[in-house]
């Protein structure tokens, strides 16, 4: 171990940066999910889809994505990141390719929702854990933010490209070419992913002597039996659900609510830039100021921003392009905080050893929160003709999430129903 440590400290560049950037690039290629609103807005009328059906592939993809993150995390420990991410790239690419061959909402729900969602789950489950193992705990927020920023920024390139291609070659051909490109790119970057060698100790790590008040590595069962897990899960579901509601319906919001359909792709891109930048910024700030403080800030700020969305309507003096772009970028940034800080707080609270599986069960909150609010928003839109009530609901949920962060505290051995020393002895 000492030789490995010395080698890592002498190395000019931590090889983990290659893993980090490769994982970021693989997730960047999967931005088609966050660009669903562009595809949704261009589904031909003759296909006969209701608005709720147009939201179904996206909503199902969110749920499947979060569930398959747990499956990917389990496979990660057995086969390593290179294999799991390669499988994910194949599933995602094939899902989008098959979507291009159908006009049925139910086929889309399976190909885009289930196959693409599964592929993204596999990649997402592997990229952050592989990168984090190369760096000390003091950089957890930063590295987590950088990796997941790739996924958040994905729609920044997918949205304008998709809009341009759809105009020239149609929706189905656009999805075909994007699916092929996605498969090739993700599988290629997967080959650069690897765990550090056995005994590797990141430079800057501080050894901590175990005591009764020291945070310990919790097994997945122990994590799920702690009250902290449920507080984190609910806060994650409410916090991410509000952002996903806007992301999944943004093109429709820009077209129907604001009356500026020509800038829908620009709005999606602005949100994506905010999303990616927010992940890095909030991740970095959480290393310095604490996870709870930054999540509480993000939730309160997001509640105000989503409420403000309700007054950005046609005829209002606020319904201008600059206001809309700034607003959606800020919503994207605060949404991005969830994806950077919740992995970090999971690692802080429940330990490094079982991080992939523990975050896998935490991450189900993202999928279920997104499914719930995106479907509720579509139902409200169908019933009332606007998203106003959905904005009020999601703002209230964000404030509840903020309260949960205020009362949250780090789990200690005495909080658990199973003795922690047994968990600490578990093998990876």
N, C-alpha and C positions, 0 to 999 in steps of 0.2 A: 504493500500500500504506500509506503513512504517513497518508493521509487516512482510510482505513478503520480503521486502528489507533486514530487519535485519536478517531474517532467512537465506536468500541467502548468506549474508556476513559471517554468523557464520558457514555455512556448510563447512566442510573440503574439499569436492569435489563437484564441480558444476555438478549437474545431467545432464547438457547439454553435458558433455563429453560422457555419455552413448549414447545419441542421435547422437552425432557426429560420434562415432565409429560404431554405428549400420547403419547409413546412408552410411558411407564409405564402410562397409562390403557388404551392399546390392548392391552398385554400382560396387564393386570389382567382384561380381558374374556375372555381365553383360558384362564382357570383351570380349565376343564372337564377338562383332561388330568390335573392333579394331584388332581382329585376322582374319578378313575376308580374308586377303591376303593369309593366310595359306590354308583356305578352297578353295579359288579361284584357287590356284596353283595345287590343287589335284582334281579338277573337271575332271572326266574321259573324254578322247577324244571322246569316243563313244557316249557321251551325245550330241555332236555336237554344243556346245556353241561357238559363236564368242567372241573375247576378249571384245568387248563392252557389250555383254550380261553378261559376267562374272563380270563386274563392276556394273551392274544395281541393283542387290539386295542391295549392299552396299550403292550406291548413293541414292537410294530411301529411305533406312533406315535413312540416314543422314537427308534428307528433312523431312520425317514423324516425326522423333525424335524431330526435332526443332519445328515443328508445334504443335505436341502433348504436348510439354512442356507448351504451353499457355493453352491448355485444362486442363492439370494436375494442373496448377497454379490456375485456376478458381475453380476446384473441391477441391483443397487443403483448400481454405478458408471455404468451406461448410462442408466438411467431415473430414478434418484433415489428417495428414501424414500417420497414420497407415492404413487407408482404401485405400488411393490413391496408396501408395507403394505396398500394397497387390494386388490390381488390376493390377498394372504395372508388378509385378512378374508373375502373371498368364498369362497375354498377351504375355510377352517376352518368357516364357517357352513354351507355346503352339505354338508360332510362330516357334521356333527352332525345336520342336517335329514334327510339320507338314512339315517343310522343309525336314526332314529326310525321308519323305514318297514319295518324288517326284524327278524326273530328269528334269523337265521342268523349263526353266529360268523364265517363266511368273508366275508359281506357287511359285517359290523361291522369286520372286520380291514381291509377296503378303505376303507370310508367314514370310520370313526373313525381307523384306523391310518394309511392312506395320505393321504387328503384332508385330514383335520384336521392330521395331522403335517406335511404340506407347507405348509399355511397358516401354522401356527405358526412353521415354519422361515423363511418369508419375512419375517414380522413381526419375529422375533427377530434376523434378520441385519441389519435396517435400523435398529431403534430405538436401540441403543447407539452404532453408528458415527455416526449423524446427530447425536446429542446430544454425543458426545465432541469433535466438531470445533469446538464453540462454546466449549470450556473449556481452560484451560492444563493441562499435564501433571501439575501438583501436585494436581489434582482428579480425576484419572483413576479412582481407586478409589471415591471418593464418588459421582461421576456414574454410573459403571458399576453400582454397588450400588443406587442409586435406581431406575434404569431396570429392571433385572432383578428388583428387588423386586416390581414390579407382577405379573410372572408368578408369582413365588413366593407372593404373597398372594392370587392368584386364587381358590384353593380355599377361602379363608376365607369368601368369600361364596357360592361355588358349592355347597359341601358342605351347609350348612344349608338353603339354598334348594332344592337338588335333593331332599334328604330330605323336606322338607315337601311339595313338589309331587308327588313319587312317591307319597306316602301318599294324596294327594287325587285326582290325575288319572292316575297310573300312570307307568311308566318311559318309554314311547314318547312320550307327549304332553309329558312334561317335557323330553326331548331335542329335540323339535320346537321348542318355544318358546325354549329356550336357544339353539338354533342360529340362529333368526331374530334374536334379540336380539344375539347375538355378531356376526353379519354387519353389522348396522346400526351398532353402537357402534364396531367396529374401523375400518370404512370412514370413519366420521365423523371420528374422531381422526386418521386418516391424512392428512387434508387440512391439518393443522397442522404436518406434518413437512417440513423442508427443510434443505439444507446451507447453511452460511454463504456469503456472496458471495466470489468469487475475490479473493485477496489478504488476506482477513480474518486478523488475528492476535489471538488471545485476550489480553485484559489479564492480565498476570502471567506470560506466556510468556517464557522466557529463551533468547536465542539462544546456541547452543553451536557453537564452531568445530570443524570436523571434524578428528579426529586418528586415528592408528591404534588408539587405545584407546576411541574414542567409539562408542556404540551407533549403528547405522546402519539405514536402511530396507532390509529384506530382501525380495526377491521371494518369492512362494509356493514356487517351486522351491528357492531357497536355504534357506528355513525348513525345508522337508521334508527337506533333506539334512544338517541339523545334529543332533547327538546330543541337544541340549537339547530339540528338538521331541519326540523319542521319550520322553524322561524326563517332560516335561510331559504328553504324551498318556496315558501309562500311569498317572501319578498322578491325572489328571483322570478316567480311566475307573474306577479303583478307588475314588476318593473319592466321585464322584457315584453310582456303581453301588450302593454301600452305602445311600445315602439313598433312591435310587429304589426299591430293594427294599422298604424299609419303607413308603414312600409308596404304592406300587402294591398293597400287601397290608394296609394299616393297618386297614381295616374288618374284614377276616377275622381279623387278629391280635387286635383288640379283642373280637371275638365268640367265636372258637374258643379262643384261648390264654388270654385274661384273663377271659372270661365276662361281659363288660359290653357287650352289643350295643347297648343303649339310648344309649350315649355315643359311638358310632362317629363321628357327624357332628361332635360336639364335639372329639373327638380329631383329626379331619382339620383342623378349623378351628385348633386349637392348633398343630398342626404347620405350617400355612400361615402363621400369625402369626410363629412362630419362623423359618420359612424366609425370609419377607420382611424381618423385622428383622435376621436374621443377615447378609443380603446387604448391607444398608446399614452395619451395624456393622463387619463384617469389611472391607468396602471402605474405610471411613473409617480404620480402624486400620492397614490395609495401606499407606495413604498416609504414615502417621506412623512405623510400626515395620518396614515392609518386607513384600513379598509372601511371600517364603519363610517368614519367621517366623510369619506368621499362618496360612498353609496347613499348616505343620507342627503348629502348635497345634491347629488344627481337626481334622486327621486323628487325632492321638493322643487327643484328647478324644472324638471320634466312635467310635473303636475301643472305648473304655471304655463308652460309652453303649450301643452295640449289644450288647456282651457282657452288660450289665446287663439288656437286654431278655429274655435267655434265662431269667432267674429271676423275671420278672413273669408268674406263672402262676396259674391258679385254685387257691384254697386257700392261697396264700402270703399272709403278712401284708403284703407289699409290693404286692399286687394291689389297690390302692385307686385311686379316681378322681384324687385330688390327685397321687399319685406318677406315675400314667400320663400325666396332662396335662403335668406338668413335664418328664417324660422325652421325650415326643414333640416338645414345643416345642424342647428343646435339640437333639434330633436334627435337627429342621428347621433350626435356626440354623446348625449346623455343616455341614449339607448346603448351605445357602445360601452359605456362604463360597466354595465351588467356583465358583458362578455369578457372583460379584462379583470374585474375585481372579484367576481364570484369564484373563478378558479383559484385566485390567490388566497381568498379567505378560506376556501375549502382546504387548501394545502396547509395554511397556517393553523387552522383549528383541528384538523383531523390527521395531519401528518403527511409525509412524503411517500412512505412505503406503499400504501394502497391508494395513492392519489387518483390514478386513472379510474379505478372502479368507484371510488367515493364521489368523484366529480361526475361520473356517469349517472349515478342516481340523483345527484343534485340537478344535473342538466335536464332531467325529464321535466322539470318545472318550466324550462324555456319552451319546450314543445307544447305542453298542455296549456300554458299561459297564452302562447301565440294562437293556438287552435281556438281556444275559448273566446278571446277578444276579437279575432278576425271574423269568426262566425257570428258573434253577437253584433258586431259592427255592420256586417252585410245584412243581417236580419232587420236591424234598426233602419238601415237605409231603404230596404224594400218596403218596410211598413210606414215610414214617415217621410221618405224622400230626402233625408239629410242624415249626417253623422253626428249631429249636435249632442244627442243623448249619450252616444257612445263616448264622446269626449268627456262629458261630465262623469260617467262611470269610471273611465280609465284614470281620470285625475284623482278620484276618491280612492281608488285602489293604490295609486302611487303614494298617497299620503299614509295609507295603512302600512305600506312597505317601509316608509321612512320611520314610522313609529317602531316597527319591528327591529330596525337597525339600532335605534336608540336603546332598546331594552336588551339587545343581544349581548352576551358575554362569552368569552372563550370557554370551551368545555374543559373541565378538569377531571382527573381520575375518579373523584368521588361522585361525579355526576352520572357515571356510567353504571349499567347494571352488570357488566362483566368486568372482571379484574383486568386492568390495563397491562400488567406484566405479561400476560399470556399473549396479548396482541403484539407486544413489542418483539416477542420471540418468533412471530410468524415469518415465513419466508416470502420473498417477493414473488 
